[in-house]
């Protein structure tokens, strides 16, 4: 039991890493609630509450039909699911660990495994939430038809990956200034409540309002997602490659920040925090 296990080749190293990510993912899923079932129900209820609030807001305004020719509830859920996946993944990754924490010092556990575990746990929760809510609506209320399920799923995964990169940027800033990292993460979440454009259709926005949203990759993701969901909608004011390039740029910046932080960070930094 006192002999440290060594990987003799890349296949064993990959297997060990995947096993660590799996166990860390399970730990993150069970950490928030003692019962995994109640933890999933909490995530589902959170998404359902967002949908109900947005539906009530539309009802108060007097909008009861979808701006896109298609199911009104599917239009609402398309924005909520992309927004929740992106923002909650960024929050989970930003709080996944501290480079000065003792658990990172124990091999073979490392920062990459902790980040991957937090991201995979959030993806699992959001996928279950999407499937449950869509299934309940399809079976109990009204049948829905998705024009391109593969493309819609790809956009959901891209929003998840972009959330990982944004969260990694906040995670790299955290050891230098924890308060600034928390503040930026909260500000990013609050801004995207409106700037994500989940309540609007990009094609119907006037050109003088469009610059308020066009900078946001999440705005492009939500609008392009609706192009995959609805056969009658073709996005004209958003681009699919824009969020991809921004995600890759954030990933490179996040790697630079985290590698620099790991090089200069001292355990004593956490003593004054």
C-alpha positions as CSV (number, residue, x, y, z in Angstrom):
1,X,0.0,0.0,0.0
2,X,3.0,2.3,0.3
3,X,4.2,1.7,-3.2
4,X,3.3,4.5,-5.7
5,X,1.8,3.2,-8.9
6,X,3.6,4.3,-12.1
7,X,2.2,4.3,-15.6
8,X,4.4,2.5,-18.0
9,X,2.8,3.9,-21.2
10,X,0.5,6.6,-22.6
11,X,-2.5,4.2,-22.6
12,X,-2.2,3.6,-18.9
13,X,-1.7,7.3,-18.2
14,X,-4.8,8.2,-20.2
15,X,-6.8,5.5,-18.4
16,X,-5.7,6.8,-15.0
17,X,-6.6,10.4,-15.9
18,X,-10.0,9.4,-17.2
19,X,-10.6,7.4,-14.0
20,X,-9.7,10.4,-11.9
21,X,-12.0,12.7,-13.9
22,X,-14.8,10.2,-13.5
23,X,-14.4,10.0,-9.8
24,X,-14.0,13.8,-9.4
25,X,-17.2,14.2,-11.5
26,X,-19.1,11.9,-9.2
27,X,-17.7,13.7,-6.2
28,X,-18.9,17.1,-7.6
29,X,-22.3,15.6,-8.3
30,X,-22.7,14.3,-4.8
31,X,-21.0,17.3,-3.1
32,X,-23.9,19.8,-3.4
33,X,-26.5,17.4,-2.0
34,X,-26.4,14.2,-0.1
35,X,-28.9,12.6,-2.5
36,X,-27.9,12.7,-6.2
37,X,-31.6,12.5,-7.2
38,X,-32.5,15.6,-5.2
39,X,-29.4,17.4,-6.6
40,X,-30.6,16.7,-10.1
41,X,-34.1,17.8,-9.2
42,X,-32.8,21.1,-7.9
43,X,-31.0,21.8,-11.2
44,X,-34.2,20.8,-13.2
45,X,-36.3,23.1,-11.0
46,X,-33.9,25.9,-11.4
47,X,-34.2,25.8,-15.2
48,X,-38.0,25.3,-15.0
49,X,-38.2,28.5,-12.8
50,X,-36.3,30.5,-15.4
51,X,-38.7,29.3,-18.1
52,X,-41.8,30.1,-16.0
53,X,-40.4,33.6,-15.1
54,X,-39.7,34.3,-18.8
55,X,-43.1,33.0,-19.9
56,X,-44.8,35.2,-17.2
57,X,-42.8,38.2,-18.4
58,X,-43.9,37.6,-22.0
59,X,-47.5,37.2,-20.9
60,X,-47.4,40.5,-19.0
61,X,-45.9,42.3,-22.0
62,X,-48.6,40.8,-24.1
63,X,-46.5,38.5,-26.3
64,X,-48.1,35.1,-26.5
65,X,-46.8,33.9,-29.8
66,X,-43.3,33.0,-30.9
67,X,-41.5,35.6,-33.0
68,X,-40.3,32.6,-34.9
69,X,-42.8,30.4,-36.7
70,X,-42.7,27.5,-34.3
71,X,-43.4,26.4,-30.8
72,X,-43.4,29.3,-28.3
73,X,-42.1,27.2,-25.4
74,X,-39.3,25.8,-27.5
75,X,-38.3,29.3,-28.4
76,X,-38.1,30.2,-24.7
77,X,-36.3,27.0,-23.7
78,X,-33.7,27.4,-26.5
79,X,-32.3,30.6,-24.9
80,X,-32.6,29.4,-21.3
81,X,-30.7,26.1,-21.9
82,X,-27.8,27.7,-23.7
83,X,-27.6,30.5,-21.1
84,X,-27.7,28.2,-18.1
85,X,-25.2,25.8,-19.6
86,X,-22.7,28.5,-20.4
87,X,-23.0,30.6,-17.2
88,X,-23.2,27.7,-14.7
89,X,-20.2,26.0,-16.3
90,X,-18.2,29.2,-16.1
91,X,-19.2,29.5,-12.4
92,X,-18.4,25.9,-11.6
93,X,-15.0,26.0,-13.3
94,X,-14.1,29.3,-11.7
95,X,-14.7,27.7,-8.2
96,X,-13.4,24.3,-9.0
97,X,-10.2,24.6,-6.9
98,X,-7.4,26.7,-5.6
99,X,-3.9,26.2,-6.8
100,X,-2.7,26.6,-3.2
101,X,-5.1,24.0,-1.8
102,X,-3.6,20.9,-0.4
103,X,-5.5,18.4,-2.5
104,X,-3.7,19.6,-5.7
105,X,-0.4,18.6,-4.1
106,X,-1.3,14.9,-4.1
107,X,-0.4,13.0,-7.2
108,X,-1.8,11.9,-9.6
109,X,-4.6,14.5,-8.9
110,X,-3.9,17.8,-10.6
111,X,-5.6,21.1,-11.6
112,X,-6.7,19.7,-15.0
113,X,-8.5,16.8,-13.4
114,X,-10.4,19.2,-11.0
115,X,-11.4,21.5,-13.9
116,X,-12.5,18.6,-16.0
117,X,-14.5,17.1,-13.1
118,X,-16.3,20.4,-12.4
119,X,-17.1,20.9,-16.1
120,X,-18.3,17.3,-16.7
121,X,-20.5,17.4,-13.7
122,X,-22.2,20.6,-14.9
123,X,-22.6,19.2,-18.4
124,X,-24.3,16.1,-16.9
125,X,-26.6,18.2,-14.9
126,X,-27.6,20.4,-17.7
127,X,-28.1,17.6,-20.2
128,X,-30.4,15.8,-17.7
129,X,-32.3,19.0,-17.1
130,X,-32.8,19.7,-20.8
131,X,-33.9,16.1,-21.5
132,X,-36.3,16.0,-18.6
133,X,-37.9,19.3,-19.3
134,X,-38.2,18.7,-23.1
135,X,-39.6,15.2,-22.4
136,X,-42.2,16.4,-20.0
137,X,-43.3,19.2,-22.4
138,X,-43.4,16.8,-25.4
139,X,-45.4,14.1,-23.6
140,X,-47.7,16.1,-21.4
141,X,-48.4,19.4,-23.2
142,X,-47.5,19.5,-26.9
143,X,-45.3,17.4,-29.3
144,X,-42.2,19.3,-30.5
145,X,-40.1,18.8,-33.6
146,X,-36.4,19.8,-33.7
147,X,-35.2,20.6,-37.2
148,X,-31.5,19.6,-36.7
149,X,-31.0,17.7,-33.4
150,X,-27.3,17.1,-34.1
151,X,-26.6,20.8,-34.8
152,X,-28.6,21.9,-31.8
153,X,-26.6,19.5,-29.6
154,X,-23.3,20.7,-31.1
155,X,-24.2,24.3,-30.2
156,X,-25.1,23.3,-26.7
157,X,-21.7,21.6,-26.3
158,X,-20.0,24.7,-27.8
159,X,-21.7,26.9,-25.2
160,X,-20.5,24.4,-22.5
161,X,-16.9,24.6,-23.8
162,X,-17.0,28.4,-24.0
163,X,-18.2,28.4,-20.4
164,X,-15.1,26.3,-19.5
165,X,-12.7,28.8,-21.1
166,X,-14.4,31.8,-19.4
167,X,-14.3,30.0,-16.1
168,X,-10.6,29.2,-16.5
169,X,-9.9,32.9,-17.0
170,X,-11.6,33.7,-13.7
171,X,-9.8,30.7,-12.1
172,X,-6.4,32.1,-13.2
173,X,-7.2,35.5,-11.7
174,X,-8.5,34.0,-8.4
175,X,-5.1,33.5,-6.7
176,X,-4.0,37.1,-7.5
177,X,-7.2,38.7,-6.4
178,X,-10.1,36.4,-5.1
179,X,-12.4,39.4,-4.6
180,X,-11.9,40.6,-8.2
181,X,-12.4,37.1,-9.6
182,X,-15.7,36.6,-7.7
183,X,-16.8,40.1,-8.7
184,X,-16.0,39.6,-12.4
185,X,-17.8,36.2,-12.4
186,X,-20.9,37.7,-10.8
187,X,-20.8,40.7,-13.2
188,X,-20.4,38.4,-16.2
189,X,-23.4,36.3,-15.0
190,X,-25.6,39.4,-14.4
191,X,-24.7,41.1,-17.8
192,X,-25.5,37.9,-19.7
193,X,-29.0,37.9,-18.2
194,X,-29.8,40.7,-20.7
195,X,-26.9,40.8,-23.2
196,X,-27.2,37.1,-24.1
197,X,-30.3,38.0,-26.1
198,X,-32.3,35.0,-25.0
199,X,-35.5,37.2,-24.9
200,X,-35.0,38.6,-28.4
201,X,-34.7,37.4,-32.0
202,X,-31.6,38.8,-33.7
203,X,-33.2,39.1,-37.1
204,X,-35.9,41.4,-35.7
205,X,-33.5,43.8,-33.8
206,X,-33.0,47.2,-35.4
207,X,-29.4,47.9,-36.5
208,X,-28.9,50.7,-34.0
209,X,-29.6,48.3,-31.1
210,X,-27.6,45.4,-32.5
211,X,-24.2,46.7,-31.3
212,X,-25.3,46.2,-27.7
213,X,-25.5,42.5,-28.3
214,X,-23.3,41.6,-31.2
215,X,-20.1,41.6,-29.2
216,X,-21.4,38.8,-27.0
217,X,-20.6,35.2,-28.2
218,X,-23.5,33.9,-26.2
219,X,-25.8,36.1,-28.3
220,X,-24.5,34.4,-31.4
221,X,-24.8,30.9,-29.8
222,X,-28.5,31.4,-28.8
223,X,-29.4,32.8,-32.2
224,X,-27.6,30.1,-34.1
225,X,-29.2,27.5,-31.9
226,X,-32.6,28.7,-32.9
227,X,-31.6,28.2,-36.5
228,X,-31.0,24.5,-35.8
229,X,-34.2,24.1,-33.8
230,X,-36.6,25.8,-36.2
231,X,-36.9,25.0,-39.9
232,X,-38.4,28.4,-40.6
233,X,-35.6,30.5,-39.1
234,X,-32.3,31.4,-40.7
235,X,-30.0,33.6,-38.7
236,X,-28.8,36.6,-40.7
237,X,-27.2,38.9,-38.1
238,X,-25.1,36.4,-36.2
239,X,-22.2,34.1,-37.2
240,X,-21.4,30.6,-36.1
241,X,-17.6,31.0,-36.3
242,X,-17.5,34.1,-34.1
243,X,-18.2,32.3,-30.8
244,X,-15.8,29.5,-31.8
245,X,-12.9,31.9,-32.4
246,X,-13.7,33.8,-29.2
247,X,-13.8,30.5,-27.3
248,X,-10.4,29.5,-28.7
249,X,-8.9,32.9,-27.8
250,X,-10.3,32.7,-24.3
251,X,-8.8,29.2,-24.0
252,X,-5.3,30.5,-25.0
253,X,-5.6,33.4,-22.6
254,X,-6.8,31.1,-19.8
255,X,-3.8,28.7,-20.3
256,X,-1.3,31.6,-20.2
257,X,-2.9,33.0,-17.0
258,X,-3.0,29.7,-15.2
259,X,0.5,28.6,-16.2
260,X,1.9,31.9,-15.1
261,X,-0.1,31.7,-11.8
262,X,1.2,28.1,-11.1
263,X,4.7,29.4,-11.7
264,X,4.6,32.3,-9.3
265,X,1.9,31.4,-6.8
266,X,3.0,30.7,-3.2
267,X,1.1,28.9,-0.5
268,X,1.5,31.9,1.7
269,X,-0.9,33.8,-0.6
270,X,-3.8,32.0,0.9
271,X,-2.8,32.9,4.4
272,X,-4.0,36.5,4.0
273,X,-7.2,35.7,2.0
